[in-house]
Amino acid sequence: MRIEKDLVAAAATPLVLGILMDGDLYGYAILKRVGELSGGSMQWTDGMLYPLLHRLERLGYVTSLWGTSDAGRRRKHYAITDLGREQLAERQEQWTVVADALRQVWQDRPRPTAVTEGWA
């Protein structure tokens, strides 16, 4: 299943902040975790993640620190800040309202069938 760009963008900040609530991670580990949490449906790229992490850092929601892996490679680790935790709590409240509204709209309604384009 392909998830539309605008939905991915809307979910990106709370998803990354939520992932960082479990502990500090470097970029590739965040990308991997997104894939795991979505059952492989969300495959983010570096080009999507790193601008988001830099924006979250500018806003004060995350901090970063360079470290060295066991293999000797330098990696930048990201951690959520107190301000990031506050922002995550606010986003959770917003998403709860949205999810509840969608659930009510979709409840007891059959899923629409996919429209096949082309000639029959």
C-alpha positions as MATLAB code, in Angstrom:
seq = 'MRIEKDLVAAAATPLVLGILMDGDLYGYAILKRVGELSGGSMQWTDGMLYPLLHRLERLGYVTSLWGTSDAGRRRKHYAITDLGREQLAERQEQWTVVADALRQVWQDRPRPTAVTEGWA';
ca = [
       0.000    0.000    0.000;
       1.250    3.471   -0.873;
       0.654    6.136    1.786;
       0.154    9.594    0.346;
       2.806   12.223    0.881;
       0.594   14.649    2.822;
      -0.418   11.968    5.331;
       3.213   10.941    5.833;
       4.191   14.590    6.348;
       1.424   15.135    8.902;
       2.460   12.077   10.903;
       6.236   12.587   10.658;
       6.837   14.844   13.665;
       4.792   12.886   16.235;
       6.143    9.621   14.866;
       9.794   10.638   15.220;
       9.232   12.222   18.631;
       7.395    9.095   19.781;
      10.215    6.875   18.560;
      12.751    9.009   20.430;
      10.738    8.612   23.647;
      12.178    5.078   23.773;
      15.729    6.450   23.783;
      18.403    8.167   21.713;
      18.820    6.910   18.160;
      20.802    7.736   15.054;
      19.124    8.423   11.723;
      19.332    4.980   10.154;
      17.866    3.396   13.301;
      14.943    5.848   13.160;
      14.332    4.957    9.494;
      14.398    1.260   10.367;
      11.990    1.757   13.279;
       9.486    3.637   11.083;
       9.518    0.696    8.684;
       9.014   -1.773   11.533;
       6.164    0.171   13.128;
       4.327    0.471    9.803;
       4.792   -3.153    8.830;
       6.941   -1.992    5.936;
       4.285    0.325    4.485;
       6.253    3.469    5.321;
       9.736    3.405    3.847;
      11.239    6.816    4.548;
      14.396    8.011    2.866;
      17.336   10.006    4.198;
      16.066   12.926    2.137;
      12.848   12.952    4.110;
      14.186   12.179    7.594;
      17.220   14.431    7.954;
      15.498   17.715    7.033;
      12.809   16.785    9.565;
      15.411   16.055   12.272;
      17.182   19.358   11.528;
      13.865   21.233   11.771;
      13.007   19.487   15.055;
      16.441   20.441   16.354;
      15.976   24.098   15.333;
      12.613   24.115   17.143;
      14.264   22.709   20.268;
      12.292   19.427   20.204;
      15.413   17.269   19.794;
      19.110   17.578   20.458;
      21.930   15.804   18.702;
      25.323   14.543   19.722;
      28.060   12.938   17.652;
      29.185    9.528   18.790;
      31.123    6.560   17.491;
      29.604    3.159   16.717;
      31.173   -0.152   17.716;
      32.541   -0.346   14.168;
      34.265    3.004   14.615;
      31.907    5.041   12.411;
      30.811    8.497   13.511;
      27.054    8.779   13.973;
      24.851   11.617   15.063;
      22.452   10.504   17.799;
      19.191   12.323   18.383;
      17.360   12.689   21.701;
      13.998   14.210   22.572;
      14.036   17.303   24.821;
      11.545   18.387   27.471;
      10.044   20.779   24.912;
       9.813   17.873   22.467;
       7.951   15.819   25.069;
       5.488   18.677   25.548;
       5.019   18.948   21.784;
       4.500   15.187   21.520;
       1.793   15.289   24.207;
       0.036   18.086   22.314;
       0.274   16.190   19.004;
      -1.078   13.043   20.680;
      -4.158   14.986   21.798;
      -4.645   16.351   18.265;
      -4.256   12.932   16.632;
      -6.687   11.397   19.131;
      -9.360   13.887   18.038;
      -8.661   13.206   14.342;
      -8.589    9.419   14.802;
     -11.846    9.486   16.799;
     -13.569   11.566   14.125;
     -12.396    9.217   11.360;
     -13.472    6.178   13.370;
     -16.960    7.653   13.745;
     -17.230    8.431   10.039;
     -16.032    4.973    9.021;
     -17.811    2.971   11.709;
     -20.419    0.536   10.402;
     -19.732    1.493    6.814;
     -18.349   -0.973    4.305;
     -14.943   -0.184    2.892;
     -15.212    1.282   -0.588;
     -13.949   -0.993   -3.316;
     -11.028    0.160   -5.410;
     -11.961    1.761   -8.702;
     -10.323    0.065  -11.669;
      -9.352    2.515  -14.362;
      -9.320    1.648  -18.016;
     -11.660   -0.085  -20.403;
     -13.741   -3.040  -19.322;
];
